[in-house]
Amino acid sequence: MPIDGYYLFASSVAALVARVCTHPIDTIKTRLQVERTRESTWAPLLAPAATGSLLKSLYRGLPVTLLFSVPALSVYLSCYESTKTFLAGRAIGRESILNHLVSGCVAEIAAGTLFTPMEVMKNRLQTAQGESGRALAKTIWREEGLRGFFRGYWMGLAVFVPHTMVYFAVYEQLKLNVFGSLPDNDASHLTFGAYMACSAVASAIGITISTPLDIIKTRWQVAAGDQGMAFRTGPLDIARQMWIQEGPRAFFSRGLLARIAWGIPTTAISMTVFEMLKDYRRETVA
């Protein structure tokens, strides 16, 4: 199942543009998710500004994010497109829902090995002050070893595999409906706005479904940095403590709006840039 080199280029550009534009919202989301109170406040967002500018604070962890997310999203989108083509050659229609579900699953599993270290380091940098990315990497290696960089990997798959499968199934069906409304049914005529709209709707549905597990995953990854190797709590205990101390709203209200505000533009920008670059190549080659 070879990966088209142009897919790697297009997905890399998409990752770079999307992450630079939406990283501040991602920082807000992360800080809200790890705040352990019954009421959401802006305190976790504004407090870090005391040691520097708010904008600089909101961009903490961006170098780490770009270092991992560009190759990760490249693997993610390239694997998705390549798997779609591979399955289409084996009697699973390229536009079938089964193809989109399986392709999304394969893409998420493949990219998870890069996304997880990024999430571990990014989340800790976004919620702490004074430590550089290099220093944090050394600390994780010294205190936790290689396992520390993959803390929450399986939890991440539990969160993002269903999210990705739902996202691509909805996104592709929405695109097909838009294509069907076009006079010549030509995919190259799909506009920038149409790609954005299809991706935004699909992203909102996927985010809502996966938010509770994402909050638990984020807290688990950040907790090791807060409490060192003494922290032995697993995801199930974190979920139980959330229920007892914060109530059921913690699984949805804690950063849900921030996650939607981050997830929709991140996904919409990355997918739209990727799709437009694919369309450009198709038109120039033709």
C-alpha positions in Angstrom: 0.0 0.0 0.0 2.4 2.7 -1.2 1.9 6.3 -0.1 1.8 9.0 -2.8 4.5 11.6 -2.2 2.2 14.4 -3.1 -0.1 13.4 -0.3 2.8 13.8 2.1 3.5 17.3 0.8 -0.2 18.4 0.9 -0.8 17.0 4.4 2.4 18.6 5.7 1.3 22.0 4.5 -2.1 21.4 5.9 -0.7 20.5 9.3 1.6 23.5 9.5 -1.2 26.0 8.6 -3.8 24.5 10.9 -1.6 24.1 14.0 -0.2 27.6 13.8 -3.6 29.1 13.4 -5.3 27.2 16.2 -2.7 26.5 18.8 -3.9 29.2 21.3 -7.3 27.7 21.3 -5.8 24.2 21.9 -3.9 25.7 24.9 -7.2 27.1 26.4 -8.9 23.7 25.9 -6.1 21.8 27.6 -6.0 24.2 30.6 -9.8 24.0 31.0 -9.8 20.2 30.8 -7.2 19.7 33.6 -8.8 22.3 36.0 -10.3 20.3 38.9 -13.3 22.4 40.0 -17.0 22.1 39.6 -17.2 25.4 37.9 -15.3 26.3 34.8 -13.3 29.6 35.2 -10.9 31.6 33.1 -8.3 31.5 35.9 -6.3 28.6 34.3 -6.1 30.6 31.1 -5.2 34.0 32.6 -2.8 33.0 35.4 0.2 32.0 33.2 0.2 35.6 31.7 1.6 36.8 35.0 5.1 35.7 34.0 4.9 36.9 30.4 2.5 38.0 27.6 -0.7 36.2 27.3 -0.1 35.5 23.6 3.3 34.0 24.3 1.7 31.8 27.0 -1.0 30.6 24.6 1.7 29.5 22.1 3.6 27.4 24.7 4.3 24.0 23.2 4.0 25.1 19.6 7.5 24.0 18.5 6.8 20.5 20.0 3.4 20.5 18.3 4.9 21.3 14.9 7.8 18.9 15.3 5.4 16.0 15.8 2.1 17.1 14.2 3.4 17.8 10.7 4.8 14.3 10.2 1.9 12.8 12.2 -0.8 14.5 10.1 1.2 13.6 7.0 1.0 9.9 8.0 -2.6 10.3 9.0 -4.0 11.8 5.8 -1.6 9.9 3.5 -2.6 6.6 5.1 -6.2 7.5 4.8 -6.0 8.3 1.1 -3.8 5.3 0.4 -6.0 2.9 2.3 -9.0 4.2 0.4 -7.3 3.5 -2.9 -6.1 0.1 -1.6 -9.5 -1.0 -0.5 -11.1 0.3 -3.7 -8.9 -2.1 -5.6 -10.3 -5.0 -3.5 -14.0 -4.6 -4.2 -14.7 -2.1 -1.3 -16.0 0.9 -3.1 -13.9 4.1 -2.7 -17.1 6.0 -1.8 -18.6 3.4 0.5 -19.1 4.0 4.2 -17.2 0.8 5.0 -14.2 2.0 3.1 -14.2 5.4 5.0 -14.6 3.7 8.4 -11.7 1.2 7.8 -9.5 3.8 6.2 -10.1 6.2 9.1 -9.2 3.5 11.6 -6.0 2.5 9.9 -5.0 6.2 9.6 -5.5 6.9 13.3 -3.6 3.8 14.5 -0.7 4.6 12.2 -0.5 8.3 13.2 -1.0 7.6 16.9 2.6 6.6 17.4 3.5 10.3 16.6 0.5 12.0 18.0 0.9 10.5 21.5 4.4 11.8 22.3 3.2 15.2 20.9 0.2 15.2 23.2 2.1 14.2 26.3 4.7 17.0 25.9 2.3 19.6 24.5 -0.2 19.1 27.3 2.5 19.5 30.0 4.0 22.5 28.4 0.6 24.2 28.0 -0.3 23.7 31.7 3.1 24.5 33.3 5.7 27.3 33.3 9.4 27.6 33.1 10.4 24.3 31.4 11.5 24.2 27.7 10.6 21.4 25.4 14.1 19.9 25.5 14.2 20.0 29.3 10.8 18.4 29.5 11.9 15.6 27.2 14.9 14.9 29.4 12.7 14.9 32.5 10.3 12.5 31.0 13.1 10.2 29.9 14.9 10.3 33.2 11.8 9.8 35.4 9.6 7.5 33.2 11.7 6.2 30.4 10.3 5.6 26.9 7.0 4.6 28.3 6.5 8.2 29.5 6.3 9.5 26.0 3.6 7.0 25.2 1.5 7.6 28.3 -2.1 7.3 27.2 -1.4 5.8 23.8 -4.1 3.1 24.2 -6.4 5.7 25.7 -5.7 7.9 22.8 -6.7 5.2 20.4 -9.9 4.7 22.4 -10.6 8.4 22.0 -9.6 9.1 18.5 -10.3 5.9 16.5 -14.1 6.2 16.9 -13.7 10.0 16.5 -11.8 9.5 13.2 -14.1 6.8 11.9 -17.2 8.9 12.6 -15.5 12.0 11.2 -14.5 10.5 7.8 -17.8 8.6 7.4 -19.8 11.8 7.9 -17.4 14.0 6.0 -17.3 11.8 2.9 -21.1 11.4 2.8 -21.5 15.2 3.1 -19.1 15.7 0.2 -21.0 13.2 -1.9 -24.2 15.1 -1.2 -22.6 18.3 -2.3 -21.1 16.6 -5.4 -24.6 15.3 -6.3 -25.9 18.8 -6.3 -23.3 20.0 -8.8 -24.3 20.1 -12.5 -21.5 17.8 -13.8 -20.9 15.9 -10.6 -17.2 16.9 -10.8 -15.4 16.8 -7.5 -12.9 19.4 -8.7 -15.7 22.0 -8.6 -16.1 21.7 -4.8 -15.4 25.1 -3.3 -13.2 26.1 -0.4 -16.3 27.0 1.6 -18.0 23.6 0.8 -14.9 21.7 2.1 -14.9 23.9 5.2 -18.6 23.3 5.9 -18.5 19.6 5.4 -15.4 19.2 7.6 -16.9 21.5 10.3 -20.1 19.5 10.6 -18.3 16.2 10.7 -15.8 17.5 13.2 -18.5 18.8 15.6 -20.1 15.3 15.6 -16.9 13.5 16.2 -15.8 15.9 18.9 -19.0 15.6 20.8 -18.8 11.8 20.8 -15.2 11.6 22.0 -15.0 14.5 24.5 -15.5 12.5 27.7 -12.6 10.1 27.0 -10.4 13.0 25.7 -10.8 14.8 29.0 -9.8 11.7 30.9 -6.8 11.1 28.6 -5.6 14.7 28.9 -5.7 14.5 32.7 -3.9 11.2 32.8 -1.1 12.6 30.6 -0.7 15.8 32.6 -0.9 14.1 36.0 2.5 12.4 35.7 4.1 15.8 35.3 2.2 17.1 38.4 2.9 14.2 40.7 5.9 12.4 39.3 6.3 8.7 39.5 4.2 8.6 42.7 1.2 9.1 40.5 -0.3 5.6 39.9 -3.9 6.5 39.1 -5.2 5.1 35.9 -8.0 6.3 33.6 -10.8 4.5 35.4 -9.8 6.0 38.7 -9.6 9.5 37.1 -13.1 9.0 35.7 -14.4 7.9 39.2 -12.8 10.9 40.9 -14.3 13.3 38.2 -17.7 11.9 38.9 -17.4 12.1 42.7 -15.7 15.5 43.0 -17.0 17.4 40.0 -20.2 15.6 39.0 -21.4 14.2 35.6 -21.0 17.6 33.9 -17.2 17.2 34.1 -17.3 14.7 31.3 -18.9 17.2 28.8 -18.8 20.7 30.1 -15.1 20.8 31.0 -13.6 22.4 28.0 -16.2 21.1 25.5 -16.8 24.5 23.9 -13.1 25.1 23.9 -12.5 21.7 22.3 -15.1 22.4 19.6 -13.7 25.9 19.1 -10.3 24.3 18.6 -11.2 21.0 16.9 -13.5 22.4 14.2 -11.1 25.0 12.7 -8.1 22.7 13.1 -9.8 19.9 11.2 -11.5 22.2 8.8 -8.4 24.1 7.9 -6.2 21.0 7.6 -8.7 19.1 5.5 -9.6 22.1 3.3 -5.9 22.9 2.6 -5.3 19.2 1.9 -8.3 18.9 -0.5 -7.5 22.1 -2.3 -4.0 21.0 -2.9 -5.3 17.6 -4.2 -7.7 19.4 -6.5 -4.9 21.7 -7.8 -2.8 18.7 -8.6 -5.6 17.0 -10.4 -6.3 20.0 -12.5 -2.7 20.6 -13.4 -2.0 17.0 -14.3 -5.2 16.9 -16.3 
